[in-house]
Amino acid sequence: MERKAVVPDTSAVINSVVSRLVESGELSGAEVTVHNATMTELEVLANKKKDTGFVGLDEVKRLQSLAAEGKIVLRFEGRRPTPEEIRWGKFGAVDALIRDLAREKGALFVTSDRVQAEVARAYGLNVKYVGPEAVHGDPEFVRYFDGKTMSVHLRAGVPPMAKKGLPGNFKLVKISDEPMAEEDVVRIAKEIVERASTEPDAYIERSYEGATVVQYKKYRIVIAHPPFSDAWEITIVRPLVKTTLEDYSVSDKLLKRLEEKAEGILVAGPPGSGKSTFVQALAEFYAGKGKIVKTMESPRDLQVDDSISQYAPLEGDMEGTGDLLLLLRPDYTVFDEVRKTKDFEVFADMRMAGVGMIGVVHASRPIEAVQRFVSRIELGVVPQVVDTIIFIQAGDIAKVYKLDLVVKVPSGMNDEDLARPVVEVRDFETDRLEYEMYTYGEETFVVPVDSEVEKRPLEKYAERAIREELEGLLNVPFRAEVRGNKVTLYAHPEDIPHIIGKGGARISNIEKAIGMAIDVQPMDRENGGGVVVRETPKHFVIHGGEDVRNRFVKIRIDGEEAGYAKASKKGIIKVKKGTELGEAIKFAVRAGKKIEVVPQ
């Protein structure tokens, strides 16, 4: 009796099509020829630690077992593809080799790839197309979940763990005291990948060398294994509750803003606080108001109404998704979540194009959400991109900010010449000003308005600007103090003419550089004082006076011993820069501390 010749392609092997057809009796007794190109593809995938490669190799091992039982004859034929053919495999080079083998043998070409089935039929081959078969029943990992479980954490060598509770109020508990064997974790991982390839409401979101992200129905699953992680582990997260906006502490004032004005919304909060759950409720709120709502997600794990389209990165890039959405012109787009610089730029571009945006951002404090934008886009554009910040904590709204751009003198400053564009961050409910954001020089400051701080960032920057300007021009000790819009510069009396310059030219240049007036005062003992210290390129030079000529001296800084040195015949002490004593003197001079010389 002549055996039926069968040649499966790589997709049929990965989806376990041949073994299923043999066990069902349809291909019982067949001569199954696996092309060496298929084995090469599986080997490449496995070497890259892609789970689909291991799933395919398991299918080949099942075929070996069926051959050993006499149910089929298994052969491996065909030349191995060249590196160039492997590189161009996605364009059909490897598939063509497998089809050629099926044509030569007059074999049934078995595939799970609809495109390959149509191409093979176009070439006149006898084709058997078998789509991925859904497995009935729940996967093994579901047994670890109960009604209170938020996430399950499986790791080889460690007992299975679960987070139980509600967003913001949960605890980590052991599901079992027995550590999980690696083969058990691997078995569960392979089952997840197989189901993601066969079930319509499951898919592999991303696949890396050592990690796979799967969305299985409502479960978001991350599988990690060596070389990415030190052991096999699976993290499975599911949304525990589905909420509406009425379940949150939404005031009438906030509800009105969401309905009428808020179009650049950031939903911020720490991990596990319930941000995604709130965003789902907000998205469905807008959809219920007759708005067109889309989402940009990676992975796509928001549990939203079917009327809301969910988009992944287009060809692996959220920028492409954003470009496509601009053509679709939705009323609101949910961006879950905004992490990388490119994400912030896409969010800003879409908002500036007129699309209402709702972004999800990790932040431990509400102000940190907008700070992440400040470092990536121009400050003046921020209120146009983000107008409302909603901070979620313990599953509810904890704080709401609104942003506005005004031109004013920053709080704590009095000089009208310092007026500049300022982004005001106000508590939405009380309208109390809590933060100001503005630029000074090349730096951007986010200043808490009500905080009691010894020096404001602007004052510290002015001191730094003065110090850098003087250090570039002078080798004299000085100390600067900034209070409000006034700078007082203390220096030794003999150095003051050098600082001011001829006709006040040098000090005028410094004032222009920092945008503030400078008052130069002599440095007395109360403001530092002590001996005079001058700098040379290699030394600090101290004039100790007649009492220390040709003697060892103790050098004290603000009354504390700093070190010892030897004075010259003229009472001059040279301390080399870079030494421990030299560094102590350098910082003392910069800080205006009192330096004394005591003869021994």
C-alpha atoms as one frame of an Amber mdcrd trajectory, in Angstrom:
protein
   0.000   0.000   0.000   1.435   3.322  -1.048   1.786   5.784   1.782   0.380
   9.291   1.483   3.207  11.830   1.104   2.923  14.927   3.320   5.190  18.002
   3.559   4.302  20.454   6.365   5.620  24.016   6.442   6.992  25.720   9.560
   3.626  27.184  10.610   2.026  23.725  10.547   4.805  22.351  12.755   4.591
  25.214  15.273   0.799  24.830  15.503   1.034  21.016  15.960  -1.180  20.435
  12.903   0.428  17.198  11.655   0.323  15.349  14.989  -3.344  16.334  15.406
  -4.215  15.047  11.922  -2.324  11.790  12.557  -4.047  11.211  15.898  -7.438
  11.972  14.317  -6.722   9.276  11.695  -6.719  11.612   8.680  -2.965  11.216
   8.116  -2.482   7.869   9.808   0.214   5.857   8.014   1.417   8.875   6.011
   5.000   9.538   4.992   5.746  12.908   6.596   8.760  14.761   5.221   9.973
  17.724   7.264  12.161  20.042   5.205  15.547  20.801   6.746  14.702  24.473
   6.188  11.896  24.080   8.744  14.337  22.565  11.242  16.733  25.445  10.602
  13.982  28.008  11.243  13.029  26.285  14.493  16.674  26.110  15.536  17.168
  29.825  14.837  14.042  30.692  16.838  15.133  28.492  19.740  18.656  29.950
  19.717  17.053  33.390  19.980  15.142  32.056  22.995  11.825  32.509  21.182
   9.165  30.289  22.717   7.679  29.440  19.295  10.961  27.723  18.408  10.711
  25.387  21.396   7.027  24.712  20.703   7.904  23.684  17.133  10.730  21.412
  18.294   8.322  19.742  20.722   6.007  19.001  17.773   8.884  17.378  15.855
   9.600  15.213  18.907   5.924  14.187  18.968   6.225  13.194  15.307   9.280
  11.087  16.225   7.180   9.323  18.872   4.392   8.688  16.350   6.966   7.279
  13.936   8.337   4.995  16.665   4.788   3.723  17.244   4.482   2.938  13.520
   1.716   5.475  12.917   3.749   7.462  10.353   7.060   7.394   8.516   9.123
  10.474   9.316  11.856  11.799   7.021  14.037  14.917   6.879  14.987  16.101
   3.396  16.006  19.207   1.464  19.046  21.406   1.691  19.547  23.744   4.592
  18.895  27.375   3.648  21.805  29.749   3.263  22.280  32.624   5.747  21.041
  34.949   3.004  17.841  32.903   2.570  17.286  32.891   6.343  17.786  36.670
   6.421  15.172  37.099   3.698  12.888  34.411   5.129  10.053  36.841   5.857
   9.908  37.569   2.121   9.217  33.909   1.287  12.685  32.504   0.502  12.433
  29.599   2.999   8.758  28.943   2.234   9.658  28.573  -1.455  12.150  25.793
  -0.596   9.448  23.876   1.296   6.909  24.282  -1.535   9.508  23.063  -4.062
  10.022  19.891  -2.015   6.254  19.263  -1.894   6.068  19.698  -5.694   9.003
  17.320  -6.306   7.462  14.593  -4.133   3.900  15.192  -5.333   3.041  15.534
  -1.659   0.183  17.129   0.236   1.367  20.577   1.369   0.106  21.211   4.924
   0.119  24.741   6.333  -1.473  26.957   8.979  -0.582  30.104   7.060  -3.459
  31.292   4.862  -1.131  33.238   2.551   1.095  30.190   2.022  -1.970  28.099
   1.284  -3.075  30.503  -1.465   0.444  30.780  -2.930   0.786  26.975  -2.996
  -2.598  26.596  -4.717  -1.512  29.210  -7.268   1.487  26.970  -8.047  -0.847
  23.990  -8.490   0.044  22.121  -5.295  -2.334  19.889  -3.380  -2.916  21.953
  -0.230  -4.334  21.192   3.196  -4.934  24.384   5.168  -5.601  23.874   8.874
  -6.047  26.997  10.975  -4.927  27.113  14.599  -7.207  24.931  16.699  -8.602
  26.425  19.852  -8.021  24.338  22.970 -11.117  23.893  25.083 -11.070  24.528
  28.805  -9.027  26.931  30.879  -5.226  26.953  30.803  -3.410  25.593  33.832
  -2.488  28.987  35.312  -6.152  29.954  35.839  -6.355  27.642  38.865  -4.073
  30.020  40.774  -6.665  32.823  40.598  -9.622  33.436  42.873 -12.024  36.354
  43.200  -9.509  38.501  45.114  -6.351  37.766  43.105  -4.830  40.681  41.172
  -1.722  38.899  39.892   0.110  35.576  40.088   3.897  35.209  40.161   5.435
  31.849  39.230   9.196  31.300  39.440  11.328  28.177  39.302  12.600  27.204
  42.757  10.176  29.511  44.593   6.659  28.833  45.929   3.912  30.352  43.743
   2.880  33.808  44.982  -0.191  35.986  44.439  -1.171  39.584  45.089  -4.604
  39.645  46.688  -6.790  42.632  47.457  -7.717  45.793  45.602  -5.621  48.475
  43.871  -3.680  50.350  46.543  -4.673  47.845  49.239  -3.196  44.426  48.566
  -0.753  41.947  50.048   1.563  39.288  48.640   0.699  35.770  49.824   1.945
  32.249  49.146  -0.390  30.085  47.102   1.526  26.975  48.148   4.508  26.204
  50.370   5.965  23.860  47.744   8.608  25.485  45.466   7.833  25.184  41.766
  10.025  22.913  39.661  11.503  24.460  36.532   9.808  21.893  34.291   6.411
  22.934  35.705   7.039  26.617  34.946   8.298  25.729  31.444   5.221  23.556
  30.821   2.844  26.367  31.813   4.798  28.845  29.668   4.628  26.597  26.595
   0.904  26.068  27.072   0.393  29.847  27.187   2.377  30.365  23.967   0.532
  27.536  22.190  -2.853  28.935  23.200  -1.801  32.423  22.118  -1.165  30.966
  18.649  -4.460  29.090  18.403  -7.190  30.994  20.241  -8.885  33.993  18.597
  -8.932  36.209  21.707  -5.271  35.597  22.546  -2.082  36.718  20.856   1.649
  37.176  21.353   2.139  40.919  21.844   5.948  40.900  21.828   8.687  38.307
  21.576  12.277  38.942  22.608  15.385  36.901  23.259  14.487  35.591  26.690
  11.051  37.183  27.114   7.547  36.929  25.660   4.543  39.182  26.312   1.164
  37.531  25.786  -2.349  38.903  26.045  -4.621  35.957  26.837  -8.207  37.165
  27.052  -8.209  39.502  30.077  -4.833  38.293  31.376  -1.591  40.137  30.650
   1.262  37.624  30.814   5.019  38.167  30.807   7.228  35.093  30.424  10.924
  35.563  31.203  13.741  33.030  31.057  17.542  32.878  30.611  19.489  34.694
  29.278  17.189  37.628  30.086  16.359  36.444  33.604  18.294  34.150  35.903
  15.459  31.592  36.022  12.164  30.757  34.328   9.355  32.941  35.644   5.818
  33.932  34.666   3.912  37.004  35.826   0.169  37.005  35.117  -1.901  40.125
  35.794  -5.635  40.566  35.434  -7.973  43.489  36.126  -9.881  42.714  39.289
 -12.730  45.191  38.988 -14.463  47.108  36.218 -15.512  50.582  37.303 -17.385
  53.619  36.044 -16.590  57.260  36.714 -19.327  57.269  39.368 -17.228  54.887
  41.482 -14.574  57.594  42.012 -14.457  60.806  44.052 -15.306  63.032  41.096
 -16.631  66.428  42.157 -19.223  68.266  40.068 -16.504  70.811  39.246 -14.140
  68.109  37.941 -16.935  66.379  36.032 -17.761  69.660  34.300 -14.095  70.160
  33.368 -13.857  66.637  31.951 -16.995  67.224  29.898 -16.201  70.717  28.610
 -12.526  71.676  28.832 -10.028  68.961  29.734  -8.412  67.669  26.543  -4.845
  67.050  27.687  -5.234  64.744  30.672  -2.475  62.917  32.529  -3.509  60.099
  34.844  -0.596  59.536  37.224   0.132  57.309  40.170   2.512  54.663  41.508
   2.421  51.078  40.160  -0.630  49.159  41.334  -2.564  52.272  42.341  -5.416
  51.693  39.872  -4.467  54.038  37.006  -5.484  51.664  34.215  -8.796  50.884
  35.907  -9.595  54.606  36.141  -8.543  55.213  32.531 -10.900  52.452  31.376
 -13.744  54.177  33.215 -12.766  57.559  31.732 -12.580  56.133  28.198 -16.037
  54.598  28.501 -17.337  57.870  29.994 -16.309  59.715  26.831 -17.595  56.914
  24.599 -20.937  57.154  26.402 -21.030  60.874  25.590 -20.977  60.079  21.884
 -17.230  60.670  21.445 -15.000  58.563  19.193 -12.405  56.994  21.503  -9.313
  54.992  20.521  -6.477  53.564  22.590  -2.731  53.220  22.027  -1.414  50.364
  24.155   1.533  48.056  24.446   0.380  45.513  25.433  -3.319  45.937  24.660
  -4.702  45.032  28.074  -7.319  47.698  28.827 -10.740  46.135  29.389 -12.893
  48.600  27.456 -16.188  48.460  25.578 -16.174  46.883  22.113 -16.976  50.278
  20.577 -13.486  51.506  21.566 -10.767  50.417  19.121  -7.482  49.320  20.695
  -4.251  49.827  18.723  -0.771  48.394  19.284   2.500  49.933  17.991   2.300
  49.967  14.181   5.246  47.914  12.908   6.666  48.126  16.429   6.512  51.925
  16.607   3.979  54.080  18.457   4.872  56.989  16.179   3.323  55.064  13.292
   0.195  54.418  15.365  -0.024  58.127  16.130   0.295  59.040  12.451  -2.526
  56.643  11.586  -4.766  57.969  14.358  -4.293  61.520  13.079  -5.916  60.328
   9.853  -8.791  58.743  11.798  -9.344  61.916  13.854 -10.731  60.450  17.096
 -12.174  62.803  19.713 -10.081  61.210  22.466  -7.118  58.835  22.475  -5.942
  56.920  25.534  -2.145  56.440  25.561  -1.275  53.621  27.965   1.387  54.192
  28.973   3.696  57.152  28.271   7.239  56.098  29.190   9.948  56.815  26.630
  10.946  60.172  25.170   9.409  59.173  21.827   6.104  58.433  23.618   6.043
  61.935  25.116   6.749  63.441  21.691   3.945  61.417  20.063   1.552  62.442
  22.854   2.485  66.120  22.381   2.218  65.953  18.570  -1.256  64.426  18.699
  -2.457  66.907  21.316  -1.112  69.877  19.332  -2.952  68.487  16.291  -6.228
  68.851  18.187  -6.812  65.286  19.411  -7.994  64.979  23.007  -5.357  62.921
  24.831  -5.461  60.855  28.012  -2.005  59.657  29.047  -1.037  57.176  31.750
   2.219  57.982  33.568   4.014  56.336  36.487   4.703  58.903  39.225   5.011
  58.839  43.007   3.828  62.486  43.295   1.385  64.441  41.093   3.947  67.089
  40.061   6.334  64.401  38.780   3.919  63.634  35.941   4.289  67.087  34.388
   8.009  67.249  35.256   8.557  64.351  32.866   7.085  66.466  30.072   9.124
  69.546  31.018  12.376  67.725  30.285  11.167  66.669  26.825   9.181  69.536
  25.292   9.384  73.332  25.434   8.061  74.764  28.692   5.698  77.213  26.990
   3.978  74.358  25.158   3.345  72.242  28.275  -0.056  73.792  29.254  -1.272
  73.323  25.674  -0.313  69.643  25.817  -1.321  68.935  29.432  -4.086  70.942
  31.092  -5.257  68.506  33.785  -3.376  66.054  36.020  -5.379  63.425  37.903
  -3.380  61.580  40.568  -4.650  58.130  41.541  -3.743  56.561  44.869  -5.240
  53.510  46.595  -7.761  53.140  43.780  -9.281  56.637  44.017  -8.615  60.233
  42.952  -6.214  61.754  45.478  -5.301  65.049  43.776  -6.186  67.080  40.694
  -4.014  69.838  39.221  -4.716  72.315  36.442  -2.021  74.090  34.417  -2.037
  77.626  33.015   0.586  79.786  31.287   0.963  83.395  32.509   3.581  86.141
  32.242   4.595  87.313  35.718   7.449  87.807  38.146   8.044  84.421  39.817
   6.938  84.171  43.445   9.633  85.423  45.815  11.042  87.892  43.271  10.281
  91.617  43.313  12.132  93.101  40.351   9.755  93.703  37.438  12.653  93.085
  35.054  12.497  89.415  36.072   9.009  88.921  34.604   8.892  85.869  32.365
   6.469  83.156  31.122   5.514  81.030  34.123   3.495  77.808  34.127   1.254
  77.837  37.190   0.267  74.495  38.690  -2.827  74.964  40.845  -4.926  72.663
  42.988  -8.014  72.255  40.848 -10.543  72.182  43.677  -9.180  75.110  45.760
  -7.421  77.104  42.991  -4.424  77.389  45.336  -1.096  77.943  43.568   1.248
  75.085  44.540   4.046  75.104  41.942   5.580  77.447  39.408   7.653  76.362
  36.425   9.909  78.804  34.618  13.244  79.026  32.863  16.287  80.944  34.049
  19.312  80.936  31.807  19.455  77.467  30.293  17.772  75.715  33.211  14.121
  75.018  33.974  12.915  75.189  37.562   9.872  73.593  39.168   9.448  75.579
  42.386   7.049  74.695  45.233   5.415  78.020  46.060   4.424  77.285  49.641
   7.520  75.348  50.717   9.905  76.927  53.195  13.304  76.559  51.609  16.550
  78.207  52.630  17.320  79.235  49.066  15.125  79.102  46.028  16.496  77.369
  42.923  16.768  80.732  41.170  18.935  82.065  44.009  21.178  79.013  43.907
  21.541  79.394  40.173  22.505  83.080  40.605  25.204  82.106  43.110  26.478
  79.471  40.704  26.495  81.948  37.817  28.445  84.508  39.889  30.944  81.886
  41.043  31.505  80.544  37.533  31.892  84.060  36.108  34.393  85.142  38.784
  36.350  81.898  38.762  36.857  82.360  35.048  38.235  85.890  35.519  39.688
  86.155  39.019  41.866  84.236  41.443  40.537  85.778  44.636  38.475  84.412
  47.518  34.859  85.527  47.629  31.443  84.607  48.988  28.056  85.373  47.451
  24.668  85.617  49.130  21.363  85.916  47.274  18.231  87.126  48.991  15.229
  87.914  46.821  16.444  89.980  43.891  19.630  91.212  45.573  23.126  89.697
  45.422  25.749  90.618  48.011  29.308  89.700  47.064  31.862  89.586  49.911
  35.595  89.846  49.141  38.799  90.972  50.816  39.169  94.769  50.658  42.329
  94.634  48.543  40.522  92.476  45.935  37.427  94.643  45.534  38.901  97.035
  42.911  39.917  94.025  40.821  36.355  92.601  41.034  34.655  95.877  40.134
  37.032  96.587  37.261  37.883  99.844  35.580  34.892 102.127  35.647  32.768
  99.226  36.985  33.018  97.397  33.655  33.689  93.904  35.059  30.924  93.948
  37.663  28.502  95.344  35.052  29.256  92.404  32.780  28.564  89.998  35.636
  25.285  91.754  36.435  24.226  91.447  32.802  25.148  87.759  32.775  22.899
  86.907  35.734  20.237  89.589  35.284  20.530  90.795  38.893  22.163  93.750
  40.667  25.309  93.027  42.727  26.427  94.821  45.892  30.162  94.295  46.599
  31.122  94.422  50.303  34.411  93.881  52.180  34.764  90.478  53.813  35.293
  91.071  57.557  35.710  88.458  60.261  32.008  88.095  60.716  31.663  87.229
  57.040  34.723  85.035  56.862  37.913  86.986  57.456  41.091  85.374  58.735
  44.284  85.349  56.696  44.425  86.344  53.045  44.516  83.417  50.606  45.469
  83.804  46.962  45.437  81.229  44.184  48.128  80.416  41.671  47.789  77.734
  38.989  49.332  75.107  41.318  49.117  76.460  44.886  47.102  78.292  47.487
  49.323  81.052  48.907  48.702  82.238  52.486  50.352  85.392  53.875  50.895
  84.441  57.502  52.828  87.514  58.634  56.004  88.047  60.657  54.988  85.733
  63.528  55.225  82.591  61.415  58.419  83.240  59.462  60.395  80.004  58.924
  58.137  78.100  61.338  55.722  75.184  61.207  52.127  76.353  61.448  48.736
  74.809  62.167  46.004  75.803  59.712  42.501  76.029  61.166  39.223  76.465
  59.278  36.359  77.947  61.303  38.221  76.941  64.452  38.824  73.309  63.450
  42.255  71.891  62.672  42.733  71.262  58.945  46.461  70.456  58.717  50.074
  71.601  59.079  52.505  73.409  56.787  55.888  75.191  56.801  56.124  78.973
  56.329  58.943  80.580  54.332  61.433  83.164  55.598  58.939  85.846  54.524
  56.013  84.198  56.353  54.427  82.859  53.166  52.792  79.404  53.214  52.279
  77.506  49.963  49.784  74.607  49.942  49.726  72.455  46.823  46.369  72.060
  45.080  44.950  68.548  44.949  46.295  67.582  48.373  43.938  66.923  51.272
  44.843  70.256  52.876  44.635  72.015  49.517  41.102  70.713  48.941  40.053
  71.831  52.438  41.385  75.341  51.773  39.700  75.464  48.362  36.267  74.707
  49.799  36.851  77.085  52.727  37.750  79.927  50.361  34.725  79.286  48.169
  32.416  79.175  51.186  33.957  82.277  52.795  34.980  80.375  55.922  37.490
  81.776  58.380  41.044  80.504  57.803  43.613  80.977  60.588  47.334  80.261
  60.869  48.722  79.331  64.318  52.543  79.144  64.794  53.866  75.978  66.474
